[in-house]
Amino acid sequence: MKQHRSNILLALVLVVAGLAFVFKSQLLAPDLGEALAAPAGIELRATPVPLNEADPGQKRVGALTYVAGWALTSPHDRFGGLSGLTISEDGKLVAISDQGDWFIAGFNPATSEPVTDAELVPFDLNIPEDSKKKFDAEGLVRAGDGFLVSFEQRHRLEMARPGGIPTPWAPAAIMDFAGITENGGMEAISWTQDGRLLAFAERGVDVNGLSRVWLVGEDGVDLLSFKRPKNFAPTDAALLPNGDILLLTRFYSVVDGVAIKLLRISAEDIRPGATLVGTELAHLSPPLTVDNLEGLDVGVAPDGTTLVYMLSDDNFSSSQRTLLLMFALEG
């Protein structure tokens, strides 16, 4: 009789646990509404944020000087999830979401409304019938009059532009993704000084603690390795004026939250078979203003100062923010 009761109790516990898991999953899954079928102008608010809310006067973190930053919010249900970032000299901001939407806006940090004329544009007009796996965009770099976009889930690189038709990037056809998990692909990409593409795998390390890096050009693909900071993963990269590469890396744990390290990789170290290490320029963690930073770009101010822009992916979660941060780089 006792055994019978125990079996019933166990069954009830399993049923309740299963229902709780399903209920929790339903609550946590973001409701993004219908996929975009056409470009849509959106209402957007940019609220200034300090580098450190506990010490608003703090401006320095490592080799970076904080210029300005904003928390971006919109009532549009498909705003968010932004990865990759480009900001052109004429103030055009372009990012891309991991749900297959371009985010386009005007950007002028010297005004009271730094982000204007915001709109969302579908990456592909066929997206209403396709899954997130096809449009999990992560990296973004300018390429001619368009962009080169890297994707996870279905690992690939595509040439694309808002309102255009994406096409495969031919040099990537021979890239080997064996051993790379669906969520561990090309999170961080950047052009090199000689016009090749440097792409960092987000996840997966070998027995020596090294992760995969691809160097892709018209003449083929070479493999390199990256010795990442312990428990940090690459999220984006950008080319500096002198040919060095900035690499954004992220740490996350439930206990400690988010931390970011910005590394500098010397141009002379980027060669086939090399192990890239990088020099730490800055470490951002609470109480500093930080979130899931996945977008990085570099610009040059009129006085020659190198500017560094960072953008966060809020994962469409109410507990995270879309942050746009702007720094000046020392040296």
DOLOFI-96683 format. One line per 4 residues: their letters; for each residue x, y, z of N, C-alpha, C, O. Coordinates in steps of 0.001 Angstrom, whole numbers, plus 500000, padded with zeros to 6 digits. Each point is the difference from the previous one (the first is absolute). Layout:
a	X Y Z X Y Z X Y Z X Y Z | ...
//
This chain:
mkqh	500836 498793 500000 499164 501207 500000 500876 501265 500000 499742 500966 499281 | 501317 498982 501569 500894 501157 500063 500693 500211 498665 500182 501129 499546 | 500209 497733 499822 500662 500098 498711 499069 500591 498957 500425 500792 499159 | 498305 498825 500893 498998 500500 499060 499834 501513 500158 499934 500741 499019
rsni	500000 499697 502246 499863 501443 500268 501233 500765 499505 499887 501088 499435 | 501289 498321 500788 501231 500647 499558 500014 500179 498488 500424 501038 499491 | 499109 497939 499798 499957 500083 498544 499047 501097 499533 500289 500737 499057 | 498558 499352 501631 499026 501039 499651 500586 501377 500260 499868 500912 499183
llal	500792 499229 501986 500611 501291 500336 501072 500385 498989 500079 501153 499577 | 500746 497874 500039 501053 500270 499036 499415 500434 498669 500503 500923 499359 | 498431 498404 500233 499352 500355 498734 499446 501410 500052 500131 500761 499042 | 499245 499589 502089 499438 501344 500148 501095 501059 499956 499834 501051 499381
vlvv	501302 498661 501290 501113 500952 500006 500519 500213 498591 500277 501129 499595 | 499856 497773 499652 500497 500108 498636 499049 500781 499109 500435 500795 499167 | 498255 498978 501010 499006 500725 499212 500047 501493 500306 500006 500833 499094 | 500028 499497 502219 500047 501409 500400 501279 500662 499497 499977 501133 499520
agla	501156 498137 500597 501266 500562 499522 499958 500248 498501 500490 501014 499503 | 498908 498027 499786 499893 500160 498557 499139 501182 499629 500352 500771 499106 | 498520 499384 501572 499114 501135 499735 500679 501311 500347 499853 500992 499286 | 500898 499012 501820 500709 501219 500406 501037 500387 498964 500175 501176 499683
fvfk	500524 497796 499782 501013 500290 498986 499361 500592 498755 500502 500974 499439 | 498388 498436 500131 499301 500502 498815 499497 501413 500237 500137 500869 499139 | 499271 499361 502051 499450 501309 500318 501102 501053 500031 499846 501105 499479 | 501290 498515 501156 501128 500930 500078 500527 500320 498608 500306 501153 499695
sqll	499799 497816 499456 500500 500212 498646 499094 500936 499233 500468 500840 499232 | 498218 499015 500977 499056 500877 499305 500173 501432 500468 499903 500941 499211 | 500358 499218 502101 500167 501352 500536 501282 500644 499490 500032 501192 499695 | 501031 497998 500215 501294 500560 499633 500141 500230 498506 500798 500837 499577
apdl	498431 498428 499607 500120 500165 498558 499493 501377 499594 498864 500347 500323 | 501938 500446 498982 499575 501346 499614 498900 499961 498956 500062 499216 499053 | 498933 501629 501119 498932 500119 499014 500353 501156 499074 499822 501167 500350 | 500681 498497 498466 500477 501024 499081 498953 500405 498981 500265 500824 499125
geal	498554 498604 500985 498970 500321 499023 500346 499402 498651 500890 499154 499903 | 498425 501271 499067 500243 499467 498664 501320 500533 499433 500409 501126 500282 | 500240 498039 498916 501228 500433 499334 499686 501161 499070 498913 500085 499429 | 502065 500809 500431 499803 501150 499131 499854 499555 498547 500751 499149 499522
aapa	498280 501431 499787 499832 499733 498572 500475 501189 499168 500131 499905 498780 | 500129 501227 501903 500433 501218 499308 500689 500903 501014 499799 499826 501202 | 501011 501139 498349 500638 500934 500925 498971 500717 500865 498896 500314 499555 | 501496 499938 501702 499085 500659 500933 500748 501044 500809 500958 499672 500700
giel	498614 501586 499212 500537 501030 500871 499548 499723 501424 498859 499591 500214 | 502022 500627 500772 499642 499693 501380 500278 501192 500912 500891 500810 499743 | 498340 499273 501306 500244 500990 501044 501159 499512 500841 500031 498836 500399 | 500922 502037 499876 501183 499608 500760 500387 501085 500976 499952 501186 499672
ratp	500432 498417 501522 500457 500953 501009 501422 499646 500418 500297 498839 500280 | 500577 502156 499762 501381 499813 500446 500189 500748 501311 500045 501230 500018 | 500066 498024 501082 500139 500593 501332 501461 499983 500422 500600 498926 500062 | 500002 502244 500235 501417 500023 500389 500270 499145 501234 499189 499941 500924
vpln	501974 499396 499071 500424 499204 501150 501447 500359 500327 500790 500251 499090 | 499568 499777 502193 501400 500260 500377 500826 498725 499859 499446 498909 499863 | 501853 501226 500171 500852 498819 500001 499818 499225 501295 500026 498769 500010 | 499788 501970 501089 499855 499368 501308 498914 500741 500763 500200 501142 500413
eadp	498655 498218 499779 498889 500665 500700 500364 500327 501438 499505 500983 500553 | 501351 498213 500063 500407 500254 501383 501000 501136 500097 500154 500606 501061 | 500529 499688 497833 500985 501070 499957 499911 500680 498639 500830 499745 499128 | 498162 501125 500676 499762 500630 498695 501185 500784 499454 500053 500292 498806
gqkr	500891 500047 502054 501159 500756 499552 501073 499135 499354 500928 500528 499387 | 498963 498162 500737 501017 499128 499424 499924 500027 498481 498929 499829 499419 | 502209 500386 499946 500071 500058 498544 500999 499002 499416 499907 499655 498822 | 501044 499878 501986 501033 499117 499476 499760 498555 500403 499594 499714 501126
vgal	500664 499378 497937 500064 498578 500290 501080 499424 499093 499812 499886 498789 | 501316 499754 501807 501129 499515 499222 500484 501060 499022 500235 501147 500381 | 499914 498464 498356 500471 500922 498967 498865 500760 499333 500216 500677 498995 | 498571 499218 501553 498828 500659 499425 499556 501182 500848 500038 499947 501230
tyva	499538 501126 498096 499364 501142 500652 498554 500049 499536 499715 500032 498803 | 499382 499974 502163 498573 499975 499676 499566 501350 499427 500208 501045 500616 | 499193 498915 498207 499505 501217 499356 498512 500181 500269 499571 501073 500427 | 499642 497890 499327 498551 500069 500211 499420 498602 499835 500637 499100 499452
gwal	498148 500745 501034 499316 498723 499848 498508 500165 500189 499539 500935 500655 | 499709 498136 498756 498537 500091 500056 499389 498610 500119 500538 499021 499482 | 498340 500914 501204 499165 498799 499997 498911 500233 498955 499248 500970 500091 | 500667 498148 498925 499039 500150 498914 498759 499150 500288 500107 498814 500309
tsph	498737 501798 499585 498750 499284 500226 498995 500352 498911 500038 501086 499423 | 499069 497977 500311 498952 500210 499004 498798 499146 500355 500167 498884 500494 | 498615 501614 499266 498814 499181 500232 499790 498941 498925 499147 499126 500154 | 501614 500938 498765 499829 499022 498924 500456 498621 500479 501097 499865 500541
drfg	498078 499125 499266 500291 498692 500587 501161 499271 499332 500458 498987 500528 | 500031 501487 498339 501137 499332 499361 501307 500773 500175 501016 499641 499404 | 498965 501415 501408 501247 500711 500265 500788 499262 501073 499458 499659 501052 | 501819 500096 498680 500865 499344 500978 500800 498894 499348 499963 499821 498783
glsg	500767 499433 502045 500787 498879 499505 501084 500396 499030 500328 499227 499100 | 500247 501966 501054 500923 500535 498991 501418 499461 500168 500555 499980 501100 | 500008 499589 497787 501388 499546 499951 500660 500661 498800 499338 500321 499013 | 501971 499878 501081 500685 500673 498902 499645 501477 499986 498882 500377 500352
ltis	502060 500455 499243 499767 501445 500005 500929 500667 499007 501192 499696 499950 | 498263 501208 499265 500825 500896 499181 499441 501415 500130 498785 500202 500007 | 502108 500763 500094 499633 501414 500022 500885 500710 498983 501218 500059 500167 | 498182 500470 498797 500768 500623 498921 500374 501435 500354 499479 500575 500956
edgk	501433 499992 498257 500457 501369 500251 498870 501011 499880 500027 501043 500653 | 498971 498651 498512 498887 500933 499843 498889 499772 501018 498917 500573 499874 | 501343 498588 501143 499060 499832 501093 498882 499009 499758 498928 500126 500592 | 501294 498895 498556 498999 498963 499799 500363 498789 500852 501075 499418 499854
lvai	498008 500215 501038 500203 498853 500882 499241 498805 499432 498808 500099 499707 | 501879 498780 500140 499368 498775 499525 500395 498859 500927 501180 499799 500288 | 497825 499462 500173 500228 498784 500785 499043 498942 499455 499173 500283 499133 | 500947 498514 501379 499138 498927 499515 499590 499133 501181 500797 499769 500910
sdqg	497969 499754 499079 499505 499231 501139 500120 498507 499731 500123 499569 498853 | 499839 499646 502229 500079 498552 499831 498644 499384 499649 499816 498786 500076 | 499234 502083 499536 498719 499526 499481 499831 500378 498529 498937 499788 499418 | 502111 500771 499987 499945 500296 498575 499470 501367 499635 499381 500153 498947
dwfi	500843 500852 501893 499603 501370 499675 501235 500903 499988 500843 499923 500894 | 499254 500930 498089 500968 501088 500027 499463 501092 500925 498797 500261 500023 | 502092 500374 500738 499650 501201 500767 500822 501139 499423 501230 499951 500000 | 498089 501071 499510 500655 501123 499322 499552 501299 500656 498818 500165 500299
agfn	502108 500751 499927 499655 501280 500620 501077 501031 499687 501113 499655 499602 | 498538 501610 500583 500985 501062 499955 500632 500139 501372 499325 499830 501015 | 501975 500481 499027 500691 500106 501283 500838 501262 500041 500891 500204 499176 | 498805 500643 501803 500768 501226 500225 500102 500213 501504 499076 500540 500608
pats	502038 499042 500007 500117 500069 501462 500055 501408 500560 499894 500182 501213 | 500270 500824 497928 500115 501382 500477 498647 500659 500213 499943 501145 500447 | 498963 498161 499245 498665 500585 500109 499222 499393 501162 500380 498972 500560 | 498509 501699 499790 499173 499500 501097 499239 498737 499617 499569 499246 500873
epvt	500264 500520 497833 499390 498763 499506 501031 499305 499109 499988 500175 498782 | 500902 499038 501826 501130 499452 499245 499628 498919 498981 500736 499777 499038 | 498138 499560 501166 499585 498928 499092 498644 500380 499403 499013 500118 500726 | 500937 500071 497967 498780 500491 499353 499648 499138 498789 500806 499204 499520
dael	497959 500984 500003 499519 499345 498777 500254 498494 500030 500476 499420 499024 | 499204 499964 502096 500261 498563 500159 498983 499177 499217 498813 500325 499950 | 501681 498605 499443 499103 499080 499317 500537 498579 500055 501201 499774 500143 | 497885 499280 499740 500332 498589 499899 499691 499547 498582 498957 500345 499446
vpfd	501941 498889 499973 499836 499525 498628 500244 498496 499993 501010 499554 500545 | 498108 499647 498862 500220 498549 499979 501251 499645 499209 500264 500574 498944 | 500501 498476 501578 501212 499573 499296 499644 499362 498656 500713 500155 499009 | 498191 499140 500989 499555 499302 498795 498478 499999 500018 499395 499699 501029
lnip	499988 500630 497861 498535 500077 499958 499341 498645 500199 498792 499943 500232 | 501956 498970 499686 499434 498675 500228 500040 499586 501466 499596 498889 500345 | 500890 501999 500516 500186 499635 501399 498724 499551 500722 500121 499182 500912 | 498638 501294 498752 498832 499507 500725 499854 498486 499943 499364 499413 500876
edsk	501207 499945 498120 499865 498554 499878 501258 499256 500420 500068 498778 499862 | 500910 501922 500639 501246 499356 500384 500225 500097 501502 499394 500826 500683 | 501491 498312 499818 500239 499928 501430 501143 500911 500418 500740 500530 499171 | 499382 499638 502170 501101 500781 500550 501343 499402 499593 500988 500721 499863
kkfd	499048 497957 499943 501259 499356 499641 500579 500580 498720 501220 500066 499846 | 497928 500351 499245 500498 500525 498733 500490 501434 500137 500807 500456 499191 | 498715 500264 501826 500285 501438 500090 500650 500410 501313 499823 501130 500454 | 500939 497947 500168 500674 500331 501251 501296 500749 499684 501098 499455 500117
aegl	498744 501813 499478 501143 500838 499612 500801 500405 501235 499426 500296 501049 | 501900 499715 498824 500860 500326 501131 501026 501081 499672 500154 500951 500766 | 500546 498922 498114 501048 500953 499654 499625 500833 498798 499222 499573 499148 | 501346 501637 500790 499635 500941 498939 501192 500912 499703 500529 500652 500900
vrag	499890 499389 497834 501047 500942 499574 499593 500624 498676 499305 499380 499195 | 501139 501859 500588 499709 500656 498731 500759 499313 498863 501135 499555 500175 | 498220 500366 498659 500622 499387 498831 499465 500692 498759 498891 499704 499553 | 501895 501229 499878 499533 500761 498848 498797 500838 500376 500035 500739 500984
dgfl	498875 499148 498221 498791 500754 500321 499034 499175 500844 498836 500367 500156 | 501645 498528 500382 499157 499152 500842 500768 499515 501219 500845 500708 500547 | 498845 498065 499867 500586 499448 501221 500264 498507 499827 499342 499319 499214 | 501630 500200 501535 500229 498570 500115 499476 499583 501374 500361 500597 501014
vsfe	498788 498380 499012 499318 499579 501225 500362 498549 500310 499965 499141 499119 | 500382 500596 502134 500257 498622 500428 498797 499480 500772 499315 500749 500697 | 500440 497943 499162 498849 499363 500641 500436 498796 500809 500932 499282 499635 | 498366 500511 501485 500112 498762 500762 498846 499083 499590 499248 500295 499072
qrhr	500634 498589 501643 499003 498962 499713 500317 499352 498654 500470 498863 499959 | 499279 501845 498943 500442 499555 498682 501206 500868 499630 499855 501080 499426 | 501316 498433 500910 501216 500804 499890 500264 500407 498551 500095 499157 499108 | 500021 502158 500678 500253 500501 498648 500302 501487 500049 499814 500649 501030
lema	500654 499884 497848 500226 501430 499814 499248 500422 498754 500078 499338 498966 | 499183 501780 501132 499226 500476 498865 500247 501480 499766 500139 500777 500945 | 499915 499604 497783 500025 501406 499626 498557 500482 499954 499140 499351 499407 | 500599 501795 501224 498615 500461 500095 499958 501503 500197 500996 500626 500360
rpgg	497848 499931 499400 499732 501399 500336 498513 500141 500252 499208 499261 499415 | 500386 501678 501450 498582 500179 500280 499196 500225 498726 500321 500878 499200 | 498635 498325 500617 499163 500121 498819 500508 499231 498802 499337 499949 498964 | 501853 499443 501170 500575 499250 498891 499806 498505 500159 499334 499541 500928
iptp	501254 499708 498160 499911 498544 500029 501340 499436 500454 501004 500200 499316 | 499044 499097 501822 501271 499463 500487 500533 498899 499092 499237 499228 499419 | 502096 500712 500470 500642 498961 499192 501180 499419 500773 500640 500722 500764 | 499661 498005 499059 501140 499390 500700 501301 500705 499625 500182 500417 498856
wapa	500714 499712 502109 501326 500557 499748 500899 498863 499542 500321 499104 500782 | 500078 500928 497977 500693 498878 499363 501229 499496 500759 500163 498786 500127 | 500717 502098 500387 501199 499491 500683 499692 499117 501205 500849 499211 500416 | 497945 500909 500153 499657 499220 501190 499550 498584 499670 499789 499195 500907
aimd	500061 500487 497811 499447 498701 499607 500843 498831 500488 499467 498915 500230 | 501849 501285 499934 500863 498896 500408 500348 500046 501495 500871 499253 500448 | 498473 501600 500319 500258 500048 501439 499523 498710 500661 498944 499468 499657 | 501843 500039 501290 499690 498752 500696 499442 500313 501384 500677 500597 500837
fagi	498067 498987 499391 499364 500245 501296 499856 498713 500809 499218 499952 500950 | 501517 499020 498689 499942 498739 500737 500356 500231 501467 501008 500635 500314 | 498157 498846 500571 500238 500149 501434 499473 501286 500596 500059 500185 501215 | 499423 500715 497947 499432 501258 500506 498516 499790 500260 499265 499583 499105
teng	500285 500705 502126 498597 499811 500339 499127 501059 499331 500499 501010 499503 | 498192 498743 500491 499083 500943 499352 500149 501409 500549 499943 500970 499245 | 500251 499151 502078 500113 501316 500633 501446 500416 500243 500257 500917 500780 | 500680 498424 498568 501403 500293 500265 500763 500531 498810 501229 499941 499980
gmea	498063 500582 499018 500632 500405 498744 500632 501370 500000 500524 500459 501015 | 499423 500198 497820 500738 501256 499762 499308 501188 500658 499271 500752 499353 | 500968 499400 501930 499389 501087 500777 500694 501334 499732 499354 501048 499966 | 501966 498905 499844 500790 501222 499833 500718 499962 498666 500736 499054 499720
iswt	499055 501980 499437 500683 500071 498708 500531 501419 499774 499428 500981 500475 | 501686 499098 498782 500567 501301 499652 500869 499833 498763 500612 498951 499797 | 499436 502089 499380 500979 500036 498932 501379 500208 500607 500131 500626 501052 | 500888 498856 498293 501377 500290 500379 500521 501126 499110 499328 500422 499059
qdgr	501854 500048 501242 500577 501121 499256 500201 499660 498521 499933 500887 499150 | 500313 497832 500536 500232 499602 498614 498737 499476 499305 500080 499387 498936 | 498744 500861 501680 498749 499686 499336 499487 498591 500170 499048 499613 499323 | 501555 499598 501568 499465 498673 500293 499038 500092 501185 499977 501001 500717
llaf	499237 497951 499478 499040 499983 501105 500547 499138 501127 500423 498865 499781 | 499564 501690 501428 500386 499277 501200 498724 499653 500762 499251 500896 500389 | 500493 497807 499827 498763 499558 500642 500322 499116 501201 500759 499038 499885 | 498658 501295 501271 500251 499284 501248 498794 499129 500359 498862 500467 499973
aerg	501393 498265 500364 498936 499140 500510 499662 500419 501422 500887 500287 500804 | 497820 499744 499495 499577 500416 501334 500281 498925 501043 500400 500310 501122 | 499392 498432 498510 500109 498916 500977 500894 498887 499484 500313 499909 498813 | 500087 499242 502138 500790 498832 499662 501486 500261 500123 500540 500877 499326
vdvn	500131 498355 501543 501449 500097 500143 500601 498608 499883 499355 499001 500318 | 501897 500948 499218 500663 498703 499883 500676 499640 501316 499812 500680 501009 | 500974 498248 498977 500633 499521 501237 500992 501010 500561 500364 499932 501174 | 500069 500998 497996 500940 501035 500458 499291 501299 500397 500641 501009 500290
glsr	498017 498942 499716 499238 501181 500375 499916 501044 498914 499731 501168 500278 | 500498 498419 498467 499976 500942 498882 498716 499846 499196 499512 498887 499807 | 499943 502230 499725 498805 499961 499159 500364 500357 498561 501074 500540 499736 | 498017 499149 499337 500300 500114 498578 499821 501421 499468 499087 500727 500390
vwlv	501811 499633 498714 499936 501268 499280 500245 499700 498523 500893 499228 499652 | 498306 501389 499492 500176 499850 498563 500530 501315 499414 499596 501086 500415 | 501301 498796 498630 500486 501152 499245 499647 499728 498542 500587 499129 499356 | 498446 501629 500135 499373 499671 498720 500304 501077 498970 499794 501189 500242
gedg	500697 498377 498609 500274 500922 498911 499621 499389 498672 499555 498854 499942 | 500615 501894 499002 499674 499499 498665 500857 498795 499614 499605 499189 499161 | 501587 500700 501468 500911 498909 499648 499865 498786 500902 500779 499056 499871 | 498242 500941 501052 499791 498829 500842 499755 500337 501458 499822 501159 500375
vdll	500175 497784 500444 499706 500124 501430 501163 499428 500808 500433 498873 499762 | 500064 501901 501185 501038 499536 500918 499425 499929 501406 499101 500762 500356 | 501431 498308 500443 499553 499845 501383 501018 500593 500960 501210 499864 499822 | 498258 500805 501209 500789 500516 501097 499327 499525 501285 498973 499322 499956
sfkr	501603 501033 501174 499404 499683 501294 499930 501256 500849 500717 500972 499764 | 498404 498988 501230 499872 501131 500917 500072 499488 501424 499231 499125 500396 | 501709 501431 500379 500118 499697 501423 499141 500999 500749 500445 501099 500329 | 498332 498512 499931 499050 500943 500597 500233 500170 501501 500481 499078 500658
pknf	499181 502096 499891 500036 500150 501456 499080 498962 500633 498952 499690 499435 | 501406 499778 501700 499246 498923 500626 498532 500376 500168 499671 501027 500594 | 499457 498124 498873 498542 500131 500086 499429 501168 499199 498832 500350 500171 | 501972 500258 498958 499518 501065 499126 499899 499473 498569 500815 499185 499571
aptd	498167 501293 499691 499775 499562 498619 499946 501215 499075 499479 501044 500390 | 501050 498836 498396 499946 501125 499047 498556 500328 499608 499185 499100 499794 | 500509 502198 500105 498658 500408 499564 500025 500947 498799 499030 500033 499243 | 502034 500732 500557 500119 500819 498793 501433 500505 499878 500779 499954 500951
aall	499543 500528 497858 501351 500494 499724 499911 501193 499065 498995 500187 499314 | 502062 500622 500661 500032 501183 499130 501434 500347 499668 500912 499765 500793 | 499277 500799 498021 501323 500368 499498 500364 501411 500445 499230 500940 499802 | 501948 499202 500799 500514 501312 500384 500726 500649 498817 500438 499303 499085
pngd	499690 502027 500930 500651 500695 498884 501405 499504 499691 500428 500059 498847 | 500303 499449 502159 501382 499559 499769 500087 498534 499586 501102 499483 499814 | 497749 499829 500037 499999 498606 499591 499830 499002 501125 499740 498826 499741 | 500399 501607 501502 499727 499106 501128 498506 499689 500065 499186 500697 499396
illl	500463 498253 501340 498608 499585 500158 499569 500176 501447 500698 499572 500920 | 498150 501057 499279 499376 500008 501324 499068 498795 500086 499249 499721 499066 | 500802 499577 502046 499147 498829 500201 499228 500155 501304 500578 500188 501071 | 498115 499730 498809 499108 500078 501157 499745 498588 500500 499633 499126 499215
trfy	500556 500635 502080 499737 498678 500574 499083 500147 501211 500008 501021 500688 | 499200 497930 499555 498968 500077 501046 500067 498802 500930 500251 498871 499576 | 499518 501404 501710 499845 498976 501031 498592 500100 500558 499460 501098 500133 | 499937 497756 500196 498696 500048 500668 499861 498812 500939 500351 498871 499658
svvd	499128 501408 501535 499572 498945 500912 498794 500507 500777 499829 501206 500184 | 499342 497871 500266 498797 500375 500752 500391 500723 501283 499311 500925 500429 | 501786 498658 500180 500437 500581 501280 500640 501370 499804 499662 500956 500698 | 501266 499135 498344 500799 501225 499852 499496 500956 498931 500452 501143 499929
gvai	498615 498403 499237 499464 500880 498967 500924 500106 498801 500702 499050 499652 | 499289 502144 499708 500725 500214 498748 501291 500769 500248 500050 500905 500834 | 500987 498721 498431 501240 500775 499986 500519 500019 498566 499764 499065 499234 | 500934 501991 500414 500516 500190 498644 501494 500315 500063 500440 500791 500834
kllr	500329 498587 498283 501387 500382 499806 500181 500446 498553 499546 499327 499075 | 501114 501804 500737 500345 500472 498668 501488 499738 499786 500843 500474 500761 | 499463 498762 498188 501378 499625 499708 500481 500673 498722 499200 500374 499142 | 502109 499774 500742 500619 500520 498782 500942 498927 499454 500886 499522 500708
isae	498916 500111 498040 500836 499009 499338 500852 500715 498957 499476 500701 499135 | 501822 499120 500952 500922 500684 499091 499858 499451 498581 499863 498794 499796 | 500172 502113 499231 499880 499605 498592 501087 499012 499605 499752 499093 499206 | 501450 501071 501339 501113 499139 499615 499853 498572 500524 500691 499092 499536
dirp	498408 500708 501431 499774 498659 500551 499012 499185 499168 499880 498789 500188 | 499416 501867 498898 498943 499325 499231 500616 499347 498767 500207 500644 498971 | 500076 498075 501158 500608 499245 498908 499565 498538 500129 499684 499551 501102 | 500294 499709 497801 499563 498605 500028 500713 499179 501076 501222 500065 500134
gatl	498000 499161 500630 500555 499125 501018 500320 500667 501318 500371 499316 500953 | 499498 501997 499137 500370 500725 501217 498988 499777 501114 498837 499685 499747 | 501618 500481 501477 499119 500020 501166 499870 501443 500468 500969 500609 500454 | 497830 499923 499430 499742 501384 500383 499692 500070 501496 499270 499166 500535
vgte	501294 501834 500125 499768 500162 501439 499330 501341 500283 498925 500038 500599 | 501677 501027 498991 499413 501317 500220 500420 500617 501320 500296 499302 500969 | 499724 502029 499045 500321 500768 501196 498727 500628 500546 499246 500627 499256 | 500513 499207 502031 498777 500559 500590 500090 501521 500088 500947 500550 500560
lahl	498042 500119 498870 499918 501453 500061 499042 500482 501079 500216 501058 500592 | 498730 498182 499672 499003 500426 500986 499205 498804 500483 499797 499032 499268 | 499758 501047 501971 499136 498983 500603 498783 500715 500571 500131 500870 500861 | 498691 498764 498661 498761 500620 500473 499159 498958 500724 499672 498953 499441
sppl	499987 501342 501795 499107 499147 500786 499288 500875 501022 500471 501101 500285 | 498401 498442 500283 499289 500811 500989 500948 500452 501102 500874 499232 500401 | 498980 502008 500108 498863 500907 499789 500037 500834 498716 499153 500875 499821 | 501798 498876 499289 500002 500744 498746 498784 499611 499155 499463 498900 500131
tvdn	500123 502006 499015 498872 499736 499110 500436 498989 498954 500848 500295 499158 | 498577 498522 500896 500402 498920 499103 498827 499052 499803 499148 499861 500878 | 500814 499503 497988 498996 498972 499730 500628 499044 498995 501223 499923 499891 | 497959 499365 499393 500455 498976 499071 500520 500651 498710 499343 499941 498960
legl	501835 500676 501116 500529 500775 498882 500437 499076 498858 500903 499179 500165 | 498444 500967 498673 500269 499134 498848 500279 500782 498718 500220 499404 498946 | 499773 501922 501137 500287 500819 498829 501176 500914 500272 500099 500591 501075 | 500805 499529 497938 501196 500824 500167 500346 500665 498671 499990 499355 498952
dvgv	500312 501935 501101 500493 500683 498815 500977 501089 500429 500037 500407 501161 | 500746 500048 497878 501030 501012 500248 499791 501159 499041 499683 499797 498829 | 500497 501425 501674 499927 501197 499168 501136 500936 500352 500767 499745 500928 | 499336 501337 498325 501042 500998 500260 499346 501372 500109 499294 500435 499090
apdg	500947 500245 502031 499449 501338 500219 500752 501016 499143 501105 499717 499536 | 498300 501480 500245 500668 501032 499189 501401 500351 500478 500846 500397 499199 | 499409 499460 502111 501339 500330 500521 500961 498816 499928 501129 500081 500484 | 498418 498816 498909 500854 498836 499851 499868 498951 501090 500601 498929 499909
ttlv	498618 501369 501122 499787 499034 501085 499285 498757 499486 499038 500100 499238 | 501433 498735 501179 499339 498750 499634 498808 499784 500927 500143 499999 501223 | 498681 499819 498181 498775 499784 500757 499612 498528 499944 500151 499347 498968 | 499348 500140 502149 499574 498607 500097 498526 499969 500398 499601 500591 501003
ymls	499601 498708 498194 498566 499892 500254 499666 498555 500383 500515 499056 499401 | 498622 500785 501597 499556 498675 500417 498480 499974 500086 499375 500991 500377 | 500035 497867 499271 498549 499833 499996 499659 498668 500659 500674 498998 499762 | 498280 500988 501068 499647 498758 500697 498751 499347 499422 499101 500659 499476
ddnf	500883 498019 500642 498880 499156 499594 499187 499688 501246 500498 499350 500919 | 498247 501111 499119 499179 499792 501194 499261 498662 499987 499251 499692 500927 | 500962 499512 498018 499342 498699 499895 498477 500095 500131 499339 499035 500385 | 500117 502133 499294 498553 500247 500114 499504 499710 501417 498876 499540 500197
sssq	501978 500736 500777 499662 499730 501398 499781 501297 500754 500746 500963 499817 | 498234 499068 501029 499707 501201 500786 501052 500239 501077 500062 501092 500565 | 500766 497907 499729 501030 500150 501030 501322 500486 499422 500967 500181 500741 | 499091 500033 497938 501213 500493 499364 499705 501301 499259 498846 500399 499840
rtll	502242 500261 499707 499831 501273 499313 500736 500008 498665 500966 499264 499796 | 498556 501584 499307 500732 500292 498768 500803 501263 500269 499450 501101 500028 | 501842 498738 500168 500882 501117 500320 500839 500361 498779 500509 499124 499301 | 499625 502161 500456 500907 500521 498980 501017 500867 500733 499653 501060 500520
lmfa	501602 498493 499523 501043 500679 500765 501084 500523 499057 500308 499386 498978 | 500254 501750 501388 500977 500675 499142 501217 500377 500851 499859 500649 501036 | 501330 498944 498525 501242 500254 500726 501037 500615 499064 499910 499872 498779 | 501075 500796 501818 501196 500427 499281 501124 499054 500429 500151 499701 501185
leg	500630 499834 497845 501084 499067 500289 501322 500741 500131 500373 500798 499141 | 500315 498925 501939 501289 500624 500258 501075 499419 499076 500075 498786 499812 | 500735 502068 499628 501125 499535 499194 499630 499613 498564 500868 499594 499227
//
